[in-house]
Amino acid sequence: MSKTTVTFAMAGFAVTPGERSLTGLLIPYGEVSGFATDPTTGKSHKFSFSDGTVMLPDDPSDIVLNYGHDTQSLYMQVGGATALATSAQGVEAKFSIAETPEGDRVLALAKGKVLKAFSAEVEGDFTAGKDGVMHATAAILTGAAVVRKPAFAGAQITSVAASAADEGSTMKCTLCGAIHADGITTCDPAVLAAFTAANPGTPVAFTKAEGDALMATVQAQSATIAQLQDIRIPVGPGTAQLAVREEPIYRFAGSEPAASGFDFATDLLAAGKDGDGAALARLQKFTAERFAPQFVDQPTTTADTNAINPSQYRPDMFLGQAPVPISPLYDYFVKGSLGSVTPFFWSKLDRTNTDVGVADHVEDVNPESRDLVTAAGATVTPVPVSGRVHITREVADQGGNPVVSGLVWSEFERSLKIAQETKTAALILAAMGSITALATVPTATSGLAAAGLVEAGMVDLQFIPDGYRFEKAFGHIDLYKSLAGAVLTTTGEKVYPIIAPSNRDGSTAEKFAHMDIAGYGLYPAASLGVTGGTKNSLLADPTAVHVWSSGLQRLDKLMETVAGWDMAAFAYFAGVVYDTTGLRKITYTP
C-alpha cells in the first residue's frame, strides 16, 4: 500500500491541574489497532506502528487538534500541539486548548472521563503483513482529534490541565458570556448589556413579566393552532396551491410526543425563563410557518436543476483488476525469500552407485567394503522479472482517487503473484519426463474407472519404503472434472459427494474447492495446462521441489523529466526440481 491516509483512534491523553492542556500518548508502538477506514480507498484494515516509522513536523503547531475528526468546521478546532516527541512507547503529544466554548467543553468532558483518547491522522506508506495488519514503513503525522474511545486497549488519558480560573463551572453563559458561580442563573445587568452590545446576534433575555405575557398569549392561541391541523385544503385546477406541512415540529393532541422530540410548552418556558436562543428560534419558525400560509408554483423537477446538480464521482466504487488468482503450486513448494541473487549449487547422494548397508556376518571374515557416492546437483540461477509504466506529470499532479501510483503498484504486485505460479508450474512440467507415473488413464475412461486407477496407484505407494512422504495432489482440469463428476454405476450417486458422504473413499469440498481421495487432498491447478490432449496431474512431497522469490522492489520517479517519469518494479525468482522421486504423475487423456 502506498501513500495511504488513515484516521483512527489510537491513544489516550489526560488532564492535569494548572493549565489548559491535554497530554498523552498519541501513537503507541508495537500495538495493533482496531479496524480503521482508509478515506482514500474506503477499505478497512488494522494498523500497527513501530519505532522509526513515524515522522513528526518541524513545527508542532502545524498539528491542529479537532473534535471527532471534523476538520472543516472552524468552531470544532479546539487546540494546537505545543510539543511532539517520540519515546520507546510511541509518539507523545501535548496540546494547548483554545479558550472557546468548544474548548471549555472538551476540557470539562476530558476531566470527567467522557473524552478519553486522542485519534491520530497520518499519511504514508504501509505494508500488509501475513496477519492482515498494515504495518507502517514511512508515515507522517498530519493531524489529531479528541475522541471517546481509543482503538488501542492500552491507550488511556494521562494528563488534563485546566486553568485555576476555570475550576468549578467552566461553561460560559450563552447570554452574557461570563462563567457563573455554582447555583447562579441570573446574569449581571451591566455584564449582560455590554455583552449584548458587543454581540448583536446574542439571544434576547426575557424578564419574568415578559415571559408570563408571552405564555398567556400563546395559551390563548393553542386552541386555534390545534384546529388548524383539521383543515383540509381542496385541490382543484390552477397553478397555485396551499403548501401544508404534514408533520409540524410540535404536537398538540394525542398522547405521543412529536417526531421532532420538541415540546411547545417546554420550549416556551426555556425561551422565556432561561433565555434559550435555540428554543426561541424554534418557536418563531413554527409560528411563522403556521400563521402565514405560503403559496408555491408548480413543482420543480430534476430537469430544472441539472445545471446545479451534476453527476458525482464515487471513488469508493472504483472497479480495479480481477482478484489475484490462487497459486497452489507456488504456495506448496516455496521455501522462502532469496537472500542473494548469486547462482548456487548443492550435492546429492548417487543412489544408483551407493551400496552402503549391512548383511549377515560370517565369523572371522571381514565384510565386503561398500561405497557411498555423492554427485553435484544442478546449478540454480535466479532469474529476474520486471515491469515499467510511464506516468506523465499532468496525471500525477491531478492526483485522483485512488491515486495513479497506487493503482500501478497494485497491478505490479498482482502480476508477480501470477508469475510465481506460472514459473513454478513450468519448472515441474519441464521435468515430467523424469517423473514416475502413479496412474495412466486412457482415452474414453469413465470417471468411476479413472477414480479406481488413481486409488490403485495410491495403494501401491504404501508398499515402497518412502511412500508415506506424499502429502498433496494437484489436478489438471480434465482429470479434476472427471473425478468430480464420477458416479456409481448402480445408483448414479457421486463417488466423491459434497453432502453427507457414506461408504465412500473420499468427498468433495464446498464449491468444488478441493477433493479428498482416500485421505490425499487433490487441489485444482489451472497452471498445469488448458483442457484437451494428454495432460499430467501431480502427487507430491513438499520437499521434492524448491522455489524462492524475492520481494518486489519499487523503483519510483526514474528518469524524471518535465514531461513525467517512469515507475518500475523488479524481483527475482529461482527454482529447482530437487528430487524427482518425491513426485508422481497421473497421465490423463480425455
C-alpha positions in Angstrom: 0.0 0.0 0.0 1.4 3.4 -1.0 0.7 6.9 0.1 -2.3 5.9 2.2 -4.0 8.2 4.6 -5.7 6.6 7.6 -7.5 8.1 10.6 -8.2 6.0 13.7 -8.4 6.4 17.5 -5.2 5.1 18.8 -4.1 6.7 22.0 -5.2 8.2 25.3 -4.4 11.5 27.0 -5.0 13.0 30.4 -5.9 16.3 32.1 -3.8 17.7 35.0 -4.5 20.9 37.0 -2.6 24.1 36.3 -3.1 24.9 32.6 -5.4 24.4 29.6 -3.8 21.4 28.0 -4.2 17.7 27.1 -1.2 15.4 27.3 -0.7 11.8 26.4 0.4 9.1 24.1 -0.8 9.8 20.5 0.6 6.8 18.6 1.8 3.7 20.6 4.5 1.5 19.1 4.0 -2.3 18.7 0.3 -2.4 19.3 -2.4 -3.5 16.7 -5.3 -1.1 16.3 -8.9 -1.9 15.8 -10.3 -1.6 12.3 -9.8 1.8 10.8 -11.0 3.1 7.4 -8.7 4.5 4.7 -10.6 7.5 3.3 -8.7 7.2 0.0 -9.9 3.7 -0.8 -12.8 3.2 1.6 -11.2 -0.1 2.8 -10.8 -1.0 6.5 -7.7 -2.5 8.0 -5.9 -3.0 11.3 -2.7 -0.9 11.7 0.5 -1.1 13.6 3.4 1.3 14.1 7.0 0.7 15.2 9.8 2.9 16.3 11.3 4.9 13.5 8.3 4.6 11.1 6.5 7.9 12.1 7.9 11.3 11.2 6.9 14.5 13.1 6.6 18.0 11.6 9.3 20.5 12.5 6.8 22.9 14.0 4.4 21.2 16.5 1.8 23.9 16.0 1.2 22.6 12.5 -0.8 19.8 14.1 -4.3 21.1 14.9 -6.5 19.2 17.4 -10.1 18.9 16.4 -13.1 17.2 17.9 -14.3 13.9 16.2 -12.2 14.5 13.1 -14.3 17.4 12.0 -11.6 19.3 10.0 -13.9 21.6 8.2 -15.9 23.4 10.9 -13.8 26.2 12.4 -15.5 26.0 15.8 -14.6 22.3 16.1 -10.8 23.1 16.0 -10.2 23.1 19.7 -6.4 23.4 20.1 -2.9 23.0 18.7 0.1 21.0 19.6 2.8 22.6 21.7 5.1 19.6 22.0 5.6 16.4 20.0 8.2 13.8 20.8 9.0 10.1 20.3 9.9 7.6 23.1 10.1 3.9 23.5 6.4 3.8 24.0 5.5 5.8 20.9 4.7 9.4 19.9 3.8 11.6 22.8 1.9 14.9 22.4 0.8 17.9 24.4 -2.0 20.2 23.1 -3.0 23.6 24.2 -6.8 24.0 24.3 -8.3 27.2 22.9 -10.4 29.5 25.1 -13.6 28.9 23.2 -16.9 27.3 24.3 -15.9 24.1 22.5 -12.5 24.2 24.1 -14.1 24.6 27.6 -16.4 21.7 26.8 -13.6 19.4 25.7 -11.7 20.2 28.9 -14.7 19.5 31.1 -15.5 16.2 29.3 -11.9 15.1 29.5 -11.8 15.9 33.2 -15.0 13.9 33.7 -13.6 10.9 31.8 -16.1 11.2 29.0 -13.5 12.0 26.4 -10.6 9.6 27.0 -8.4 9.4 24.0 -6.6 11.0 21.1 -7.1 10.0 17.5 -4.1 10.4 15.1 -4.4 11.4 11.5 -1.4 10.0 9.5 -0.4 9.7 5.8 2.3 7.5 4.4 3.3 4.0 3.2 2.1 0.8 4.7 2.9 -2.9 4.0 0.4 -5.7 4.5 1.7 -8.4 6.8 0.8 -12.1 6.7 -1.5 -11.5 9.7 -3.6 -9.0 7.7 -2.3 -6.0 9.7 -1.0 -3.0 7.8 2.5 -2.1 9.1 3.8 1.4 8.7 7.0 1.8 6.8 7.1 5.6 6.4 4.3 7.7 7.8 3.9 11.4 8.8 1.6 12.8 11.4 -0.8 15.3 9.8 -3.4 16.0 12.5 -5.2 14.8 15.6 -8.6 14.6 17.2 -10.0 14.1 20.6 -12.4 11.1 20.9 -14.2 8.9 23.4 -12.7 5.5 22.8 -9.2 4.5 21.6 -8.5 1.7 19.2 -5.6 0.5 21.3 -6.6 -1.1 24.6 -3.6 0.2 26.5 -4.0 3.8 25.5 -5.7 5.9 28.2 -5.7 9.6 29.4 -2.6 10.6 31.3 -3.0 14.4 32.0 -5.7 17.1 31.6 -4.7 20.6 32.6 -7.5 23.1 33.3 -6.6 26.7 34.4 -7.4 27.6 38.0 -9.7 30.3 36.9 -11.9 27.7 35.2 -12.2 25.4 38.2 -15.8 24.6 39.1 -18.2 25.6 36.3 -16.2 26.0 33.0 -19.1 26.7 30.7 -19.7 30.3 29.6 -23.2 31.7 29.8 -24.7 32.0 26.3 -26.5 35.2 27.3 -23.7 37.3 28.9 -20.5 35.4 28.1 -19.5 35.1 31.8 -18.8 32.0 33.8 -21.4 31.9 36.6 -20.6 30.5 40.1 -22.3 27.3 41.0 -26.1 27.9 41.7 -26.1 31.3 40.0 -28.5 31.5 37.0 -29.2 35.3 36.8 -26.9 37.5 34.7 -25.4 40.7 36.0 -27.4 43.5 34.1 -24.2 45.5 33.3 -22.3 42.5 32.0 -25.4 41.4 30.0 -25.8 44.9 28.5 -22.1 45.1 27.5 -22.0 41.5 26.0 -25.3 42.1 24.1 -23.9 45.4 22.6 -20.7 43.7 21.6 -22.5 40.6 20.1 -25.7 41.7 18.2 -26.6 38.1 17.5 -26.9 37.1 21.1 -30.3 35.8 22.0 -32.5 38.3 23.9 -33.2 37.6 27.6 -36.8 37.8 28.8 -37.9 39.2 32.1 -40.4 37.2 34.2 -43.2 39.7 33.3 -42.4 39.4 29.6 -42.3 35.6 29.8 -45.6 35.5 31.6 -47.2 37.7 29.0 -45.8 35.6 26.2 -47.2 32.4 28.0 -50.7 34.0 28.3 -50.7 35.0 24.6 -49.6 31.6 23.3 -52.0 29.7 25.6 -54.8 31.7 24.1 -53.6 30.7 20.6 -53.1 27.0 21.4 -56.7 26.0 20.6 -56.5 27.9 17.3 -53.3 26.1 16.4 -54.8 22.7 17.2 -57.8 23.5 15.0 -55.5 24.3 12.0 -54.5 20.6 11.9 -58.1 19.6 11.0 -58.3 21.9 8.0 -58.5 20.1 4.6 -57.5 22.2 1.6 -59.4 21.2 -1.6 -57.2 20.6 -4.6 -58.5 22.0 -7.9 -57.3 23.4 -11.2 -54.9 26.3 -11.2 -51.2 27.0 -10.9 -51.1 27.8 -7.2 -51.8 25.6 -4.2 -51.5 26.0 -0.5 -48.3 24.3 0.9 -49.2 22.3 4.1 -46.5 20.6 6.2 -47.8 17.2 7.2 -45.8 16.9 10.5 -45.2 20.1 12.4 -42.3 20.4 14.9 -44.8 20.5 17.8 -47.8 18.2 18.5 -50.9 19.5 20.5 -53.1 16.4 20.5 -52.8 12.7 21.5 -50.5 11.1 24.0 -47.5 10.6 21.7 -44.8 13.3 21.5 -43.9 15.0 18.2 -41.5 13.1 16.0 -39.0 16.0 16.3 -38.7 15.4 20.1 -39.5 19.0 21.0 -42.4 20.1 23.2 -44.1 23.5 22.8 -44.6 24.3 26.5 -41.0 23.2 27.3 -39.5 25.4 24.6 -41.7 28.3 25.7 -40.5 28.2 29.3 -36.9 27.7 28.2 -37.1 30.8 25.9 -39.0 33.0 28.4 -37.3 32.0 31.7 -33.8 30.8 30.7 -33.3 32.8 27.6 -32.7 29.7 25.4 -31.9 31.1 22.0 -32.4 27.8 20.2 -35.9 27.3 21.8 -36.9 30.8 20.8 -35.8 30.2 17.2 -37.9 27.1 17.0 -41.0 29.0 18.4 -40.5 31.8 15.9 -40.1 29.4 12.9 -43.2 27.4 14.0 -45.5 30.4 14.3 -44.2 31.9 11.0 -45.0 28.7 9.2 -48.4 28.0 10.8 -49.9 31.5 10.7 -48.5 32.6 7.3 -49.8 30.3 4.5 -47.4 30.0 1.7 -48.3 29.6 -2.0 -45.9 27.9 -4.4 -45.7 27.4 -8.1 -45.8 24.1 -9.9 -43.3 21.5 -8.6 -39.6 21.9 -9.5 -38.4 18.8 -11.3 -34.9 17.3 -11.6 -34.7 18.6 -15.2 -34.9 22.1 -13.8 -31.8 21.7 -11.6 -29.5 19.7 -13.9 -27.1 22.6 -14.2 -26.5 22.9 -10.5 -26.7 19.1 -9.7 -24.1 17.5 -12.0 -23.3 13.8 -11.7 -20.8 13.0 -8.9 -17.8 10.6 -8.9 -18.0 7.7 -6.4 -14.3 6.8 -5.6 -15.5 4.1 -3.2 -17.0 2.2 -6.2 -13.8 2.1 -8.3 -13.5 -1.2 -10.0 -9.9 -2.5 -10.4 -8.4 -5.6 -11.8 -9.9 -9.1 -11.0 -8.8 -10.6 -7.7 -5.4 -12.3 -7.7 -5.7 -16.0 -8.8 -4.7 -18.6 -6.3 -1.2 -20.1 -6.6 -1.4 -23.7 -5.2 1.9 -25.0 -6.7 4.0 -22.0 -5.6 2.4 -21.8 -2.1 3.1 -25.6 -1.6 6.7 -25.6 -2.7 8.0 -22.1 -1.8 10.9 -22.3 0.7 11.3 -18.6 1.5 12.8 -15.4 0.0 16.1 -15.0 -1.8 18.9 -13.7 0.3 21.2 -13.4 -2.6 20.8 -13.5 -6.4 24.2 -15.2 -6.9 23.9 -18.7 -8.6 24.4 -21.6 -6.3 24.5 -25.5 -6.4 24.3 -28.4 -3.9 25.3 -32.0 -3.7 23.2 -35.1 -3.6 23.6 -38.9 -2.9 24.3 -41.0 -6.0 21.6 -43.6 -5.3 22.5 -45.8 -8.2 26.2 -46.3 -7.2 25.8 -46.2 -3.4 25.5 -49.6 -1.9 26.3 -49.0 1.8 24.4 -51.3 4.0 24.5 -54.3 6.4 24.4 -58.1 5.7 24.7 -61.4 7.5 28.1 -61.7 9.2 30.4 -64.7 8.7 32.6 -65.5 11.6 36.3 -64.5 11.3 35.6 -62.9 7.9 35.7 -59.1 7.2 32.6 -57.8 5.4 33.0 -56.6 1.9 33.7 -52.9 1.6 30.8 -50.9 0.2 30.7 -47.4 -1.5 29.0 -44.2 -0.7 29.0 -41.9 -3.8 27.9 -38.3 -4.0 27.2 -36.1 -7.0 26.8 -32.4 -7.6 23.3 -31.1 -8.1 22.3 -28.7 -10.8 23.3 -25.0 -10.5 20.4 -22.8 -9.6 20.4 -19.3 -11.2 17.9 -16.7 -10.1 16.0 -15.1 -13.0 14.7 -11.5 -12.8 11.2 -10.3 -13.6 10.4 -6.6 -14.1 7.8 -4.1 -15.3 7.6 -0.4 -16.1 4.9 2.3 -16.5 5.4 5.9 -17.7 3.4 8.5 -15.8 3.0 12.0 -17.2 3.4 14.9 -14.8 -0.1 16.1 -15.6 -1.6 12.8 -14.5 0.5 12.7 -11.3 -0.3 16.3 -10.4 -4.0 15.9 -10.9 -4.0 13.0 -8.4 -7.3 11.2 -8.2 -8.8 8.6 -6.0 -7.3 6.0 -5.9 -4.1 7.8 -6.9 -2.4 6.5 -10.1 0.8 5.3 -8.4 -1.3 3.1 -6.1 -3.1 1.5 -9.0 0.1 0.9 -10.9 1.8 -0.7 -7.9 -1.3 -2.9 -7.2 -1.0 -4.3 -10.7 2.7 -5.0 -10.3 2.0 -7.0 -7.2 -0.8 -8.9 -8.9 1.3 -9.8 -11.9 4.2 -11.0 -9.6 1.8 -13.5 -7.9 0.7 -14.8 -11.3 4.3 -15.1 -12.5 5.4 -17.0 -9.4 2.7 -19.7 -10.0 3.4 -19.8 -13.8 7.2 -20.3 -13.3 6.7 -23.0 -10.7 4.4 -25.0 -13.0 6.8 -24.5 -15.9 9.6 -25.9 -13.8 7.6 -29.1 -12.9 6.2 -29.6 -16.4 9.7 -29.5 -17.9 10.8 -32.4 -15.6 7.7 -34.6 -16.3 9.7 -36.9 -18.5 11.8 -37.9 -15.4 8.8 -38.4 -13.0 7.4 -41.9 -12.3 3.8 -42.5 -13.2 1.3 -43.1 -10.4 -1.5 -43.9 -12.9 -2.3 -43.6 -16.6 -5.9 -43.0 -17.5 -6.6 -43.9 -21.2 -9.0 -42.1 -23.6 -12.7 -42.5 -23.0 -12.3 -43.8 -19.4 -15.3 -43.1 -17.2 -14.9 -41.0 -14.1 -15.6 -44.1 -11.9 -12.9 -46.1 -13.7 -10.5 -43.1 -13.5 -11.0 -42.9 -9.8 -10.3 -46.6 -9.5 -6.9 -46.2 -11.3 -5.9 -43.3 -9.2 -6.8 -45.0 -6.0 -4.9 -48.2 -7.1 -1.8 -46.1 -7.6 -2.2 -44.6 -4.2 -2.4 -48.1 -2.7 0.9 -49.0 -4.4 2.6 -46.1 -2.6 2.2 -48.0 0.7 4.5 -50.7 -0.5 7.6 -48.7 -1.2 9.9 -47.5 1.7 9.2 -43.8 1.3 5.6 -44.0 0.1 4.4 -42.1 3.2 6.1 -38.9 2.1 3.5 -37.9 -0.5 1.0 -35.4 1.1 -0.9 -33.4 -1.6 -2.1 -33.8 -5.2 -2.7 -31.2 -7.8 -5.2 -31.9 -10.6 -5.3 -30.8 -14.2 -8.7 -29.5 -15.3 -9.6 -32.6 -17.3 -8.8 -35.1 -14.6 -10.3 -33.0 -11.9 -13.6 -32.6 -13.7 -13.7 -36.4 -14.4 -13.2 -37.3 -10.8 -15.7 -34.6 -9.5 -18.4 -35.9 -11.9 -17.7 -39.6 -11.2 -20.9 -41.6 -10.3 -21.6 -45.2 -9.2 -22.9 -47.4 -12.0 -25.7 -49.0 -9.9 -27.2 -46.0 -8.1 -25.9 -42.9 -10.0 -24.6 -41.5 -6.7 -21.4 -39.4 -6.7 -18.2 -41.3 -5.9 -16.9 -38.2 -4.1 -20.0 -36.4 -2.8 -20.2 -33.0 -1.3 -23.1 -33.7 1.1 -23.1 -36.5 3.7 -20.7 -38.9 2.2 -21.4 -42.5 3.3 -19.4 -45.6 2.5 -17.2 -43.7 0.1 -13.4 -43.4 -0.3 -13.5 -39.6 -0.2 -15.5 -36.4 -0.6 -15.6 -33.1 -2.3 -15.4 -29.7 -0.5 -17.9 -26.9 -0.9 -17.8 -25.1 -4.2 -15.6 -28.0 -5.5 -12.6 -26.1 -3.9 -10.8 -29.4 -3.4 -11.3 -33.2 -3.2 -10.4 -35.8 -0.6 -9.4 -39.1 -2.2 -8.6 -41.7 0.4 -7.0 -39.0 2.6 -5.0 -37.3 -0.1 -6.1 -33.7 -0.9 -6.5 -33.1 -4.6 -6.5 -29.3 -5.5 -7.3 -27.8 -8.9 -4.2 -26.2 -10.5 -5.0 -24.1 -13.6 -1.3 -23.6 -14.2 -0.9 -27.3 -15.2 -2.4 -26.5 -18.6 -5.6 -25.9 -20.6 -8.2 -28.5 -21.4 -7.7 -31.0 -24.2 -4.9 -33.5 -25.1 -2.9 -35.8 -22.9 -2.0 -33.8 -19.7 -0.5 -34.7 -16.3 -1.6 -34.1 -12.8 0.7 -34.4 -9.8 1.1 -36.1 -6.4 3.9 -34.5 -4.4 6.2 -34.5 -1.4 6.6 -30.8 -0.4 10.4 -31.2 -0.3 10.6 -32.5 -3.9 10.6 -29.0 -5.4 12.3 -25.9 -4.1 11.2 -22.4 -5.2 12.2 -19.0 -3.9 11.2 -15.4 -4.7 12.5 -12.0 -3.6 10.2 -9.2 -2.6 9.0 -6.8 -5.3 11.4 -3.8 -5.3 9.7 -0.4 -6.2 11.6 2.0 -8.4 9.8 5.4 -8.5 10.4 8.6 -10.5 13.0 7.0 -12.7 14.4 9.3 -15.5 12.3 12.2 -14.2 11.9 15.0 -16.8 9.5 17.9 -17.2 7.2 15.5 -19.1 7.0 12.9 -16.4 8.8 9.9 -15.0 8.8 6.1 -15.0 7.5 3.8 -12.2 9.0 0.3 -12.3 9.2 -2.9 -10.3 11.9 -5.6 -10.1 12.1 -9.0 -8.5 13.9 -12.4 -8.7 12.7 -16.0 -8.9 14.6 -19.2 -8.5 13.5 -22.8 -8.5 14.7 -26.4 -9.0 13.1 -29.9 -9.1 15.1 -31.1 -6.2 14.1 -34.8 -6.0 12.0 -36.4 -8.8 11.4 -39.5 -6.7 9.2 -37.3 -4.5 6.8 -36.7 -7.4 4.3 -39.0 -9.1 2.4 -38.0 -12.3 -1.2 -39.0 -13.2 -1.5 -39.0 -17.0 -5.0 -38.4 -18.3 -6.4 -38.3 -21.9 -10.0 -37.1 -22.2 
